[in-house]
Amino acid sequence: MKRLLTGLLLFICLQMLPTQIQAQSCTFSTSNMVFSGSPLSGAAINGTTSLTANCSAALGLFRRVLICPNLNAGTGGATSATRLMTGPIALNYQLYQDSARQTVWGSWTWAFSARPPQFFVDIPALLGSGSTTVTMYGQIFPNQTTAPVGSYSSNFSGAQTTFRYRFDDGAGCANLSGASGTTNFTVSLQTVKDCLVSAQNIDFGNRGVLSANIDQNGQVSVNCSPNTPYVVALGPGGANAGPTARRMTKGAEFITYGLYRDVARTLPWGNTSGTDTLGGTGTGVTQNLPVYARIPPQTTPTPGLYSDTIVVTVTY
């Protein structure tokens, strides 16, 4: 009976402490979101980061702290449809609440249509602390292939990240009362020189006696970062022969052919730098380079399928 009475008196005394001691205190930390990839492919580039809230409170036992995390435009600015990173040009990106990257992470304090998420930190001890970590998802928008090589970034700090928090009262983040805190982080992308290449097959079709020139065209498609010089070389093929003495083979038999840089078939296309290669400068848009092919008159081998494989090399 004596033990029970002592415990009851202690409980009453704690409840009579001033309400100020029940206050909660929260700090926030966010790792930088560093995107990795090249806009040149035309595909979206995804990234993630983590936001952590650490809260402590006196008399916080079994209570929850409501976190209202606002994220404004960032120093790169924004339009009604996208946030921006600054760099050689403005790069479009966005921050999202979900891994599908459908729900934008916005702000209650910024005139943006998307509202931020709300989350909670549970205080498990009478005089203790708790923490919660949530994931923030980012995406650099696709089809920005003309972005020059360089550094792109946007910073979030201070007024850009004014978070509100208080003990959960059921009113949610539509009510922005409570204490405030901030976090600092940067979203960034460092692009480097890049090139993409593809090639169109050359088909001479069905032919009989090889008594005259047989001409056909193909194509090499090159897409390099803006202002990036490049050189395209065509390998010697399976016979390891010169540009105009390549061989399509069928077993031990062969048909000689050549690849050229000009329609008149006077400029061979090989892999000797500065002699028979073809150069250009990237624009971020695909550049199509015609390949002119010719089978000269020669002794006709036995009928069948003759072929060769050429390796296309782009140096940049």
Secondary structure, DSSP 8 states (H G I E B T S, - for coil): -HHHHHHHHHHHHHHTS-GGGG-EEEEEEE--EEE-S-GGG-S-EEEEEEEEEEEEEET-TTEEEEEE------TT-B-SS-EEEBSSS-EEEEEESSTTS-SB---SSSS-SS----EEEEE-STEEEEEEEEEEEEEE-S--TT--SSEEEEEE-GGGG-EEEEE--S-GGGS--SEEE---EEEEEE----EEEEEE-----S-----S-EEEEEEEEEEE-TT-EEEEEE--TTTT--TTSEEEEETTEEEEEEEESSTTS-SB--S-TTTT-EEEE--SS-EEEEEEEEE-S-----SS--B----EEEE-
